[in-house]
């Protein structure tokens, strides 16, 4: 009897083990279903599968923690941020050694605007997994949102090292470089992002902004038009295209774009500012005032809107109201060259020439290239404004001025229409090193090499940044600014008859067609011998014999 009971107990134990095994297998199938659905973007199905996996139980705490993390990601994708955060909190409570869980929670905290907490989580993720490229990229995003651009740049740079085939961190690097005043460097990285992922719309959007900043309007317009086809309900895209159209002198087309932006987003201050500016160009001053008033209502410290509304009031002969707006604009932005230019125009209209001249000179002080002001001063017979002092000795006619804090411009009296905004990559002031005009096929192209500063805590001059501005002096245009030496690492420049390809130390490539490719010379046609002799023959083998055509139709149709 005792033997039978023992045997029965053994059977029951085996049965319980098999049952537990079956439950575990079922739960794992649900986990696999959830993971597959998550990867397919079927987030509701993923959540349902993860719910069933958790309810069917008998899983390890590490597995349960992983399920909570993945379910949190699915909820985040559905914008259920608080629910997602609860899942990630549970995941980390069960297993605080998972770098991915800390990374995922940081992503949700970033969405909720809790950037400092996100950075703490990402620090923990990187400590657990020092080669975790996604965590570096996400920490870059959090630093970017906090306005900590050097820290963001360091994180994005590390992410591109760890994920060299991923476009996302290159896009982040491009955005930061643009905000740090390095649009050409930004363009190099955004081009890399697009080369890695030709369907990456965020990169195309940022490239359009960079083209706009660099006044490469045709290229900016092309990008905006493609983006609008993909997302016709994005107000910012119409604002961008409208701004480019204004730069191209097409206010009617710009006005239509700004109107469309306002229809999509009725509280867009930039939309109203843009349409107001277009209406001034179209001499619709009352409509411009209405638009600019709305822009100011929506964004009370928008200095550009006060300047443009002052302009509209001035053209509407409401001088006192215009002066009040101009005063407000200068209070908000004391170094506004546009405001001082308008102030000069108003003083000139009132025949107060001394005040007009003083205002025009002030405009030139803050923007030495502002359109039309130098010519106006010459017309008024005023002494030219004192030029900005060069910060170092000229090199082959080139000198550097510092018209605005932390912005440097290279000029040369030989090319009066040309301004070269010098990108800086380190501490210190720029210094012109050399000017090399090219010849033969690339005649009219010049290379301006300059020192662009030392990195922080540099130990020697060997770590100096050196950049080269590629300039088309015929068109008074800066084509690009490319690396020559970055922290002691030399870039490779490969020249051809019509352009150059620059590859930096990281392998990021920029290609520039500087002159059109020469058209291939047509191959000489072999000389044809024209013979007016006509021949016929019969079946009998004999020498061909000549016959004359019998009439006009023989000449034409035979």
C-alpha positions as CSV (number, residue, x, y, z in Angstrom):
1,X,0.0,0.0,0.0
2,X,2.8,2.4,1.0
3,X,4.5,1.6,-2.4
4,X,1.4,2.4,-4.4
5,X,1.0,5.8,-2.6
6,X,4.6,6.7,-3.3
7,X,4.2,5.8,-6.9
8,X,1.0,7.9,-7.1
9,X,2.8,10.8,-5.6
10,X,5.6,10.5,-8.2
11,X,3.0,10.5,-11.0
12,X,1.3,13.6,-9.5
13,X,4.6,15.4,-9.3
14,X,5.4,14.5,-12.9
15,X,2.0,15.7,-13.9
16,X,2.4,19.1,-12.2
17,X,5.8,19.5,-13.8
18,X,4.4,18.8,-17.3
19,X,1.5,21.1,-16.6
20,X,3.8,23.9,-15.5
21,X,5.9,23.3,-18.6
22,X,2.8,23.6,-20.8
23,X,1.7,26.8,-19.1
24,X,5.2,28.3,-19.6
25,X,5.2,27.2,-23.3
26,X,1.8,28.9,-23.8
27,X,3.0,32.1,-22.1
28,X,6.2,32.1,-24.3
29,X,4.0,31.7,-27.4
30,X,2.1,34.8,-26.3
31,X,5.3,36.7,-25.8
32,X,6.5,35.7,-29.3
33,X,3.1,36.8,-30.7
34,X,3.4,40.1,-28.9
35,X,7.0,40.7,-30.1
36,X,6.1,40.0,-33.7
37,X,3.0,42.3,-33.6
38,X,5.2,45.0,-32.0
39,X,7.7,44.7,-34.8
40,X,4.9,44.9,-37.4
41,X,3.5,48.1,-35.8
42,X,0.3,46.3,-34.6
43,X,0.5,47.8,-31.2
44,X,-3.0,46.9,-29.9
45,X,-2.4,43.2,-30.8
46,X,1.0,43.4,-29.1
47,X,-0.5,44.7,-25.9
48,X,-3.2,42.0,-26.0
49,X,-0.7,39.2,-26.5
50,X,1.5,40.6,-23.7
51,X,-1.5,40.8,-21.4
52,X,-2.3,37.1,-22.0
53,X,1.4,36.2,-21.5
54,X,1.4,37.8,-18.1
55,X,-2.0,36.3,-17.1
56,X,-0.9,32.7,-18.0
57,X,2.1,33.1,-15.6
58,X,4.8,30.8,-14.3
59,X,7.5,33.1,-15.9
60,X,10.8,34.2,-14.4
61,X,11.0,37.8,-13.0
62,X,13.4,38.7,-15.7
63,X,11.0,37.5,-18.4
64,X,8.1,39.4,-16.7
65,X,10.3,42.5,-16.6
66,X,11.0,42.2,-20.3
67,X,7.3,41.8,-21.1
68,X,6.5,45.0,-19.2
69,X,9.2,46.8,-21.0
70,X,7.9,45.7,-24.4
71,X,4.3,46.4,-23.5
72,X,5.4,49.9,-22.4
73,X,7.0,50.5,-25.8
74,X,3.7,49.5,-27.5
75,X,1.7,51.8,-25.3
76,X,4.2,54.6,-26.0
77,X,3.7,54.1,-29.7
78,X,0.0,54.6,-29.1
79,X,0.7,57.9,-27.1
80,X,-0.5,56.3,-23.9
81,X,2.4,57.8,-22.1
82,X,1.4,57.4,-18.4
83,X,0.4,53.8,-18.9
84,X,3.7,53.2,-20.7
85,X,5.6,54.8,-17.9
86,X,3.9,52.5,-15.4
87,X,5.0,49.5,-17.3
88,X,8.6,50.6,-17.5
89,X,8.6,51.4,-13.8
90,X,7.4,47.9,-13.1
91,X,10.0,46.5,-15.5
92,X,12.9,48.3,-13.7
93,X,11.5,47.4,-10.3
94,X,11.7,43.7,-11.3
95,X,15.1,43.9,-13.1
96,X,17.3,46.9,-12.7
97,X,20.1,45.5,-14.8
98,X,18.3,45.9,-18.1
99,X,19.9,48.8,-20.2
100,X,17.0,48.6,-22.7
101,X,14.4,49.2,-20.0
102,X,16.2,52.3,-18.8
103,X,16.5,53.5,-22.4
104,X,12.8,52.8,-23.1
105,X,11.7,54.7,-19.9
106,X,13.9,57.6,-20.9
107,X,12.2,57.8,-24.3
108,X,8.8,58.1,-22.5
109,X,10.2,60.7,-20.0
110,X,11.5,62.7,-23.0
111,X,8.0,62.6,-24.6
112,X,6.6,63.9,-21.2
113,X,9.1,66.8,-21.2
114,X,11.0,65.3,-18.2
115,X,14.4,65.7,-19.8
116,X,16.6,65.6,-16.6
117,X,15.0,62.4,-15.5
118,X,15.5,61.0,-19.0
119,X,19.2,61.8,-18.9
120,X,19.6,60.1,-15.5
121,X,18.0,56.9,-17.0
122,X,20.2,57.1,-20.1
123,X,23.3,57.5,-18.0
124,X,22.3,54.3,-16.2
125,X,21.7,52.6,-19.6
126,X,25.1,53.6,-20.9
127,X,26.8,52.5,-17.7
128,X,25.2,49.1,-18.1
129,X,25.9,48.9,-21.8
130,X,28.8,51.3,-22.9
131,X,28.3,50.4,-26.5
132,X,24.5,51.1,-26.6
133,X,24.3,53.5,-29.6
134,X,20.5,54.1,-29.2
135,X,21.0,55.3,-25.6
136,X,23.7,57.8,-26.8
137,X,21.3,59.1,-29.5
138,X,18.4,59.4,-27.1
139,X,20.6,61.2,-24.6
140,X,21.5,63.6,-27.4
141,X,17.8,64.2,-28.0
142,X,17.3,65.1,-24.3
143,X,20.3,67.4,-24.2
144,X,19.1,69.0,-27.4
145,X,15.7,69.7,-25.8
146,X,17.4,71.4,-22.9
147,X,19.5,73.6,-25.2
148,X,22.7,71.8,-24.2
149,X,24.0,71.7,-27.7
150,X,27.7,70.8,-27.2
151,X,26.6,67.9,-24.9
152,X,24.0,66.8,-27.5
153,X,26.7,67.0,-30.3
154,X,29.0,64.7,-28.3
155,X,26.2,62.2,-27.8
156,X,25.2,62.2,-31.5
157,X,28.8,61.9,-32.5
158,X,29.3,58.8,-30.3
159,X,26.0,57.3,-31.6
160,X,27.3,57.6,-35.2
161,X,30.5,55.8,-34.3
162,X,28.5,53.0,-32.7
163,X,25.8,53.0,-35.4
164,X,27.6,54.1,-38.6
165,X,24.8,52.7,-40.9
166,X,22.0,54.4,-39.0
167,X,20.7,57.7,-40.4
168,X,19.0,59.0,-37.2
169,X,22.1,60.2,-35.2
170,X,23.5,61.9,-38.4
171,X,20.2,63.9,-38.6
172,X,20.7,64.9,-34.9
173,X,24.3,66.0,-35.6
174,X,23.1,68.1,-38.5
175,X,20.4,69.9,-36.4
176,X,22.9,70.8,-33.7
177,X,25.5,72.0,-36.1
178,X,23.0,74.3,-37.7
179,X,22.0,75.8,-34.3
180,X,25.7,76.3,-33.5
181,X,26.1,78.4,-36.6
182,X,27.7,75.7,-38.8
183,X,25.1,75.2,-41.6
184,X,27.7,73.8,-44.1
185,X,28.8,71.1,-41.6
186,X,25.1,70.4,-40.9
187,X,24.5,69.9,-44.6
188,X,27.4,67.4,-44.8
189,X,25.8,65.3,-42.1
190,X,22.2,65.6,-43.4
191,X,23.5,64.4,-46.8
192,X,25.0,61.4,-45.1
193,X,21.7,60.7,-43.4
194,X,19.8,60.8,-46.6
195,X,22.4,58.6,-48.3
196,X,21.8,56.0,-45.6
197,X,18.0,56.2,-45.7
198,X,16.5,57.8,-48.8
199,X,13.0,57.7,-47.2
200,X,13.9,59.6,-44.1
201,X,11.5,62.5,-44.3
202,X,12.8,64.2,-41.1
203,X,16.2,64.5,-42.8
204,X,14.7,66.0,-46.0
205,X,12.9,68.6,-43.8
206,X,16.1,69.5,-42.0
207,X,17.9,69.7,-45.3
208,X,15.3,72.1,-46.7
209,X,15.9,74.4,-43.6
210,X,19.7,74.2,-44.2
211,X,19.3,75.1,-47.8
212,X,17.1,78.0,-46.8
213,X,19.7,79.2,-44.3
214,X,22.4,79.0,-47.0
215,X,20.2,80.9,-49.5
216,X,20.2,77.9,-51.9
217,X,16.6,78.6,-52.7
218,X,16.1,76.3,-55.7
219,X,17.3,73.3,-53.7
220,X,15.2,74.3,-50.7
221,X,12.1,74.7,-52.8
222,X,12.6,71.3,-54.4
223,X,12.8,69.7,-50.9
224,X,9.7,71.5,-49.6
225,X,7.7,70.5,-52.6
226,X,8.6,66.9,-52.2
227,X,7.8,67.0,-48.5
228,X,4.4,68.7,-49.1
229,X,3.4,65.9,-51.5
230,X,4.2,63.4,-48.7
231,X,2.5,65.4,-45.9
232,X,0.1,68.0,-47.4
233,X,-1.3,68.8,-43.9
234,X,1.9,70.1,-42.3
235,X,1.7,73.8,-41.8
236,X,5.4,74.3,-41.2
237,X,6.2,73.0,-44.7
238,X,4.0,75.7,-46.3
239,X,5.6,78.3,-44.1
240,X,9.1,77.2,-45.2
241,X,8.1,77.1,-48.9
242,X,6.4,80.5,-48.5
243,X,9.6,82.0,-47.0
244,X,11.6,80.6,-49.9
245,X,9.2,82.1,-52.4
246,X,9.5,85.5,-50.7
247,X,13.3,85.2,-51.1
248,X,12.8,84.5,-54.8
249,X,10.6,87.7,-55.1
250,X,7.3,85.8,-55.6
251,X,5.0,87.3,-52.9
252,X,1.8,86.0,-54.5
253,X,2.8,82.4,-54.4
254,X,4.2,83.0,-50.9
255,X,0.9,84.5,-49.7
256,X,-0.9,81.4,-50.9
257,X,1.5,79.1,-49.0
258,X,1.1,81.2,-45.8
259,X,-2.7,81.2,-46.1
260,X,-2.6,77.4,-46.4
261,X,-0.5,77.2,-43.3
262,X,-3.0,79.3,-41.4
263,X,-5.9,77.1,-42.6
264,X,-4.1,74.1,-41.2
265,X,-2.9,75.8,-38.0
266,X,-5.0,78.9,-37.1
267,X,-2.7,79.8,-34.2
268,X,0.5,79.9,-36.3
269,X,2.3,83.2,-35.5
270,X,4.8,82.5,-38.2
271,X,2.1,81.9,-40.7
272,X,0.5,85.3,-40.0
273,X,4.0,87.0,-40.0
274,X,4.8,85.5,-43.4
275,X,1.4,86.5,-44.9
276,X,1.7,89.9,-43.5
277,X,5.2,90.3,-45.0
278,X,3.8,89.1,-48.4
279,X,0.9,91.5,-48.2
280,X,3.4,94.4,-47.7
281,X,5.2,93.4,-50.8
282,X,1.8,93.3,-52.6
283,X,1.0,96.8,-51.2
284,X,-2.0,95.4,-49.3
285,X,-1.2,97.3,-46.2
286,X,-4.5,97.0,-44.3
287,X,-4.5,93.3,-44.7
288,X,-0.8,93.2,-43.7
289,X,-1.6,95.1,-40.5
290,X,-4.4,92.7,-39.6
291,X,-2.1,89.7,-40.2
292,X,0.8,91.1,-38.2
293,X,-1.5,92.1,-35.3
294,X,-2.7,88.5,-35.2
295,X,0.9,87.3,-35.2
296,X,1.7,89.6,-32.2
297,X,-1.4,88.5,-30.4
298,X,-0.3,84.9,-30.7
299,X,3.4,85.6,-29.9
300,X,3.8,88.9,-28.0
301,X,7.6,89.0,-28.2
302,X,8.0,88.4,-31.9
303,X,10.3,91.3,-32.8
304,X,10.1,90.7,-36.6
305,X,6.3,91.1,-36.5
306,X,6.6,94.6,-34.8
307,X,9.2,95.6,-37.5
308,X,7.0,94.5,-40.4
309,X,3.8,96.1,-38.8
310,X,5.7,99.3,-38.4
311,X,6.6,99.2,-42.1
312,X,2.9,98.6,-43.0
313,X,1.8,101.5,-40.8
314,X,4.6,103.7,-42.3
315,X,3.3,103.0,-45.8
316,X,-0.2,103.7,-44.6
317,X,0.9,107.2,-43.4
318,X,0.4,106.3,-39.8
319,X,3.8,107.5,-38.7
320,X,3.3,107.7,-34.9
321,X,1.9,104.2,-34.7
322,X,4.8,103.0,-36.8
323,X,7.3,104.6,-34.4
324,X,5.7,102.9,-31.4
325,X,6.0,99.5,-33.1
326,X,9.6,100.2,-34.1
327,X,10.4,101.2,-30.5
328,X,8.9,97.9,-29.3
329,X,10.9,96.0,-31.8
330,X,14.2,97.5,-30.7
331,X,13.3,96.9,-27.1
332,X,12.9,93.2,-27.9
333,X,15.8,93.0,-30.3
334,X,18.2,95.9,-29.7
335,X,20.6,94.8,-32.6
336,X,18.0,94.5,-35.3
337,X,19.5,95.9,-38.5
338,X,16.1,95.7,-40.2
339,X,14.6,97.9,-37.5
340,X,17.3,100.6,-37.9
341,X,17.0,100.5,-41.7
342,X,13.3,101.2,-41.4
343,X,13.9,103.9,-38.8
344,X,16.3,105.5,-41.3
345,X,13.7,105.4,-44.1
346,X,11.1,107.0,-41.8
347,X,13.5,109.8,-40.7
348,X,14.5,110.4,-44.4
349,X,10.8,110.7,-45.3
350,X,10.4,113.3,-42.6
351,X,13.5,115.1,-44.1
352,X,15.4,114.6,-40.9
353,X,18.6,113.6,-42.7
354,X,21.0,113.5,-39.7
355,X,18.8,111.0,-37.8
356,X,18.3,109.0,-41.0
357,X,22.0,108.8,-41.6
358,X,22.6,107.8,-38.0
359,X,20.0,105.0,-38.2
360,X,21.4,103.7,-41.5
361,X,24.9,103.6,-40.0
362,X,23.5,101.7,-37.1
363,X,21.9,99.2,-39.4
364,X,25.3,98.7,-41.1
365,X,26.9,98.2,-37.8
366,X,24.8,95.2,-37.0
367,X,24.7,93.8,-40.6
368,X,27.4,95.2,-42.9
369,X,25.7,93.4,-45.9
370,X,22.1,94.7,-45.4
371,X,20.6,95.3,-48.8
372,X,20.6,98.9,-50.1
373,X,21.9,100.8,-47.1
374,X,25.4,101.6,-48.4
375,X,23.9,102.9,-51.6
376,X,21.4,105.0,-49.7
377,X,24.2,106.6,-47.6
378,X,26.1,107.3,-50.8
379,X,23.0,108.9,-52.3
380,X,22.6,111.1,-49.2
381,X,26.2,112.2,-49.5
382,X,27.0,110.8,-46.1
383,X,30.5,109.7,-45.1
384,X,30.6,105.9,-45.2
385,X,30.1,104.3,-41.9
386,X,33.3,103.4,-40.1
387,X,34.1,99.9,-41.3
388,X,34.3,97.1,-38.8
389,X,37.9,96.7,-37.7
390,X,39.6,93.5,-39.0
391,X,40.6,91.2,-36.2
392,X,43.9,90.2,-37.8
393,X,46.2,91.2,-40.7
394,X,44.8,90.7,-44.2
395,X,46.0,87.7,-46.2
396,X,46.0,88.2,-50.0
397,X,43.3,90.8,-49.6
398,X,41.1,88.8,-47.2
399,X,40.4,90.0,-43.7
400,X,38.0,88.9,-41.0
401,X,35.5,91.2,-39.2
402,X,33.2,90.5,-36.3
403,X,30.0,92.4,-37.0
404,X,27.8,90.4,-34.5
405,X,28.9,88.7,-31.4
406,X,30.4,85.3,-32.1
407,X,29.9,85.6,-35.8
408,X,32.8,86.2,-38.2
409,X,32.8,87.3,-41.8
410,X,35.6,87.2,-44.3
411,X,35.7,90.0,-46.9
412,X,37.9,91.1,-49.7
413,X,37.7,94.5,-51.5
414,X,38.4,92.7,-54.8
415,X,35.0,90.9,-54.4
416,X,32.7,93.6,-52.8
417,X,29.5,91.5,-53.2
418,X,31.0,88.5,-51.5
419,X,30.6,87.7,-47.8
420,X,32.0,84.4,-46.3
421,X,30.3,83.5,-43.0
422,X,33.1,81.6,-41.3
423,X,32.1,78.5,-39.3
424,X,34.0,78.0,-36.1
425,X,34.6,74.6,-34.6
426,X,36.7,75.5,-31.6
427,X,37.7,78.3,-29.2
428,X,39.4,81.5,-30.3
429,X,39.1,83.7,-33.4
430,X,39.4,82.7,-37.0
431,X,42.6,83.4,-38.9
432,X,43.0,83.4,-42.7
433,X,45.8,81.0,-43.7
434,X,45.7,81.1,-47.5
435,X,43.8,82.0,-50.6
436,X,44.2,79.8,-53.7
437,X,42.5,80.8,-57.0
438,X,42.1,77.7,-59.2
439,X,42.8,77.7,-63.0
440,X,42.0,76.0,-66.2
441,X,38.6,74.2,-66.0
442,X,38.0,75.5,-62.5
443,X,38.9,79.1,-63.3
444,X,36.8,81.5,-61.1
445,X,36.8,79.1,-58.1
446,X,38.9,79.9,-55.1
447,X,39.8,78.2,-51.9
448,X,39.9,80.2,-48.7
449,X,41.7,78.2,-45.9
450,X,41.4,79.4,-42.4
451,X,42.0,78.4,-38.8
452,X,38.6,77.6,-37.1
453,X,39.8,77.4,-33.5
454,X,41.1,74.9,-31.0
455,X,38.9,72.3,-29.3
456,X,38.3,72.8,-25.6
457,X,41.3,71.6,-23.5
458,X,43.5,71.2,-26.5
459,X,47.1,70.4,-25.6
460,X,48.8,71.8,-28.7
461,X,48.3,73.7,-32.0
462,X,48.5,70.3,-33.7
463,X,44.8,69.8,-32.8
464,X,43.8,73.0,-34.6
465,X,40.6,73.0,-36.8
466,X,41.3,74.1,-40.3
467,X,38.5,74.6,-42.8
468,X,38.3,75.6,-46.5
469,X,35.6,77.8,-48.0
470,X,35.1,76.9,-51.6
471,X,34.1,80.1,-53.4
472,X,32.7,80.9,-56.8
473,X,34.0,84.5,-57.2
474,X,32.1,84.9,-60.6
475,X,28.8,84.4,-58.9
476,X,29.8,85.9,-55.5
477,X,28.7,82.7,-53.9
478,X,30.1,80.4,-51.2
479,X,29.6,76.8,-52.5
480,X,30.6,75.1,-49.3
481,X,32.8,75.1,-46.2
482,X,34.7,71.8,-45.9
483,X,37.2,70.3,-43.4
484,X,40.9,70.3,-44.1
485,X,42.2,69.4,-40.6
486,X,39.9,68.4,-37.7
487,X,41.8,67.8,-34.5
488,X,44.9,66.8,-36.4
489,X,43.0,64.4,-38.8
490,X,43.3,65.4,-42.4
491,X,40.4,65.2,-44.8
492,X,40.9,63.8,-48.3
493,X,40.3,66.1,-51.3
494,X,39.9,64.3,-54.6
495,X,39.8,66.7,-57.6
496,X,38.4,66.2,-61.1
497,X,38.1,68.5,-64.1
498,X,34.8,69.8,-62.9
499,X,34.6,69.4,-59.1
500,X,35.9,67.9,-55.9
501,X,34.9,65.2,-53.5
502,X,35.8,65.7,-49.8
503,X,36.0,62.8,-47.3
504,X,36.5,63.7,-43.7
505,X,38.3,61.5,-41.1
506,X,35.0,59.7,-40.3
507,X,34.3,58.8,-43.9
508,X,31.5,61.4,-44.4
509,X,31.6,62.5,-48.0
510,X,30.7,65.8,-49.7
511,X,30.7,66.0,-53.5
512,X,30.6,69.4,-55.3
513,X,30.2,70.0,-59.1
514,X,32.0,73.3,-59.4
515,X,31.7,73.7,-63.2
516,X,29.5,71.9,-65.6
517,X,31.0,68.8,-67.1
518,X,32.5,69.6,-70.5
519,X,30.3,68.3,-73.3
520,X,32.0,65.5,-75.3
521,X,33.3,66.7,-78.6
522,X,31.2,65.2,-81.4
523,X,33.0,62.5,-83.3
524,X,33.8,63.6,-86.8
525,X,31.6,62.0,-89.4
526,X,33.4,60.1,-92.1
527,X,33.4,62.0,-95.4
528,X,30.7,60.7,-97.7
529,X,31.3,60.4,-101.3
530,X,28.3,61.5,-103.2
531,X,27.8,59.7,-106.6
532,X,25.1,60.7,-109.0
533,X,25.5,57.5,-111.1
534,X,22.7,55.1,-111.2
535,X,23.1,51.4,-111.8
536,X,21.0,48.4,-112.7
537,X,21.7,44.9,-113.4
538,X,20.1,41.7,-114.7
539,X,20.5,38.1,-113.9
540,X,23.5,37.7,-116.2
541,X,26.7,38.4,-114.4
542,X,28.4,41.3,-116.0
543,X,29.9,44.6,-115.1
544,X,27.5,47.3,-113.8
545,X,26.5,49.8,-116.3
546,X,25.4,53.3,-115.8
547,X,22.1,54.6,-116.9
548,X,20.6,58.1,-116.7
549,X,17.4,58.9,-114.9
550,X,14.5,59.2,-117.3
551,X,12.9,62.3,-115.7
552,X,12.1,64.3,-112.6
553,X,10.3,61.4,-110.7
554,X,13.3,59.2,-111.2
555,X,15.4,61.8,-109.3
556,X,12.9,62.1,-106.5
557,X,11.6,58.6,-105.9
558,X,14.0,56.0,-107.3
